[in-house]
Amino acid sequence: MEQTLLYYSTNLEAGVVTFSNALLKGLAPDKGLYLPQSIPQVTREEINNYSRMPYFEIAFDIIRRFLVGEIGDGDLLALVQDAYNFPVPLEKVYDRKYIMRLDQGPTASFKDFAARMMARLMQYYLKQSGNNLLILTATSGDTGSAVANAFYGLDNIQVVVLFPRAEVTERQRKQMTTLGKNIHVLALDAKFDDCQALVKLAFSDPGLDHLCLSSANSINIGRLIPQIVYYFYAYSRLTAKNNQENIVFSVPSGNFGDMMGGVLAMKMGLPVKKFIIATNANDEFPGYLATGLYNKIEPSRNCISSAMNVGHPSNLARLVALYGGVMDEQGKIHKPADMDLMRKEIFSVSVSDQVTRETIREIYSKRGVLLEPHGAVGWAGLIEYLKTNPDDPGPEQLCVSLETAHPAKFPEEIHRLIGLDPPLPESLKGLEDKPEFDSVLPADYQDFKKFLLKNF
Ligand SMILES: *Cc1c(COP(=O)(O)O)cnc(C)c1O
């Protein structure tokens, strides 16, 4: 019997727990984030074998390493097969530079990868214990719809989604508000960071303990582990030299959950030459990487890549932990990370809205590739890296930039820039005519608490 992997809190003041505990809790009792005590390793030979496996089998092989002793192989295989029933296209832009389209799931953003797996795992464990759960999630657009869609109609789970009213597109809003049933949506006159702060207050409020609250934000370790898989998948599909080469990934980042999946993949043994963390004008991370000093951006800056308008990425505490440091939930550094190693492995750049727009125009006119604002931030980050990096081996270097949402989620911007109406994926059709079920709430904790106590 393999030994169970245990999870510790990045604030180091809570006890270790099993995966299912960490998954159902979300946040650790000391407000830290859970991480595995050791990182499972994948050998080069095992990575070789991935090139012959479909996506869901790679997902099974990666995820089971984090859940040893916590779920049977047959059960896990059934869950991943059910969750990953959509394609993951890799589109060549030029030379060996690719876009990975993570936008083919039911809500057309990369968040489907994590939300679908997390919902299935939560339901699996709740069925065993007979318990109920109330999920609170703050969203800047795509988390809400991915989570709402993934949990929609489940018996033992209720979901409350909070979103900043002015910061999501109409289509993003309708993806959440038209569901109903166990999905409860609250529109707030606030910023994403305020929504996230309300959710965090609720988690630490003993007066709500009886509601069995949990989180579906990327603070939940159940969201991160599934996001490791597509990095292995991309490498397995594109490597030309029998895994003797390395790869560069560019990740458009907001709360840093996507990027953490990638960094975990690297720490598991995937031969990554460099991670590019591309942010929008919320540039707290590039500054931190350069100086070792961290200053969050308050309030966060509004950019067209709206799902990345995050002034204090919650997963940064995990990144700092993986590099040997300690950062608390406020962003205070208690022990510095190994910044030299971090700079060796990570390149970071902030991309302005102007450059984002130019990128969308240029990659479409020059290469015929359609990107939306988030994917364009990633691509612009890659271009900046290739320009400024003196030891770039050129055309042979394998690079993959992540496209995190479908261009049809941002029709106005795309139309303005290139005069094209991106074709709507099947899953987004018909939203216009459906009724919406959302309530408006002030961004006040006492009002939010009252809402929860009254309704659940
Ligand atoms: C959430 C989101 C991001 C940012 O991902 P993080 O894991 O929060 O860094 C990027 N692009 C899109 C489209 C998103 O929805």
The ligand as an SDF file (V2000), in Angstrom:
LIG
                    3D

 15 15  0  0  0  0  0  0  0  0999 V2000
   -9.1220   33.0410  -14.3500 C   0  0  0  0  0  0  0  0  0  0  0  0
   -8.5810   33.3950  -15.6620 C   0  0  0  0  0  0  0  0  0  0  0  0
   -7.2160   33.6930  -15.8360 C   0  0  0  0  0  0  0  0  0  0  0  0
   -6.2550   33.7760  -14.6830 C   0  0  0  0  0  0  0  0  0  0  0  0
   -6.0040   32.5150  -14.1140 O   0  0  0  0  0  0  0  0  0  0  0  0
   -5.3810   32.4300  -12.6610 P   0  0  0  0  0  0  0  0  0  0  0  0
   -5.3210   30.9960  -12.3540 O   0  0  0  0  0  0  0  0  0  0  0  0
   -6.3030   33.1800  -11.7450 O   0  0  0  0  0  0  0  0  0  0  0  0
   -4.0470   33.0810  -12.7380 O   0  0  0  0  0  0  0  0  0  0  0  0
   -6.7590   33.9390  -17.1050 C   0  0  0  0  0  0  0  0  0  0  0  0
   -7.5950   33.9280  -18.1720 N   0  0  0  0  0  0  0  0  0  0  0  0
   -8.9010   33.6390  -18.0350 C   0  0  0  0  0  0  0  0  0  0  0  0
   -9.7530   33.6630  -19.2360 C   0  0  0  0  0  0  0  0  0  0  0  0
   -9.4360   33.3600  -16.7960 C   0  0  0  0  0  0  0  0  0  0  0  0
  -10.7270   33.0870  -16.6740 O   0  0  0  0  0  0  0  0  0  0  0  0
  1  2  1  0
  2  3  1  0
  2 14  2  0
  3  4  1  0
  3 10  2  0
  4  5  1  0
  5  6  1  0
  6  7  2  0
  6  8  1  0
  6  9  1  0
 10 11  1  0
 11 12  2  0
 12 13  1  0
 12 14  1  0
 14 15  1  0
M  END
$$$$
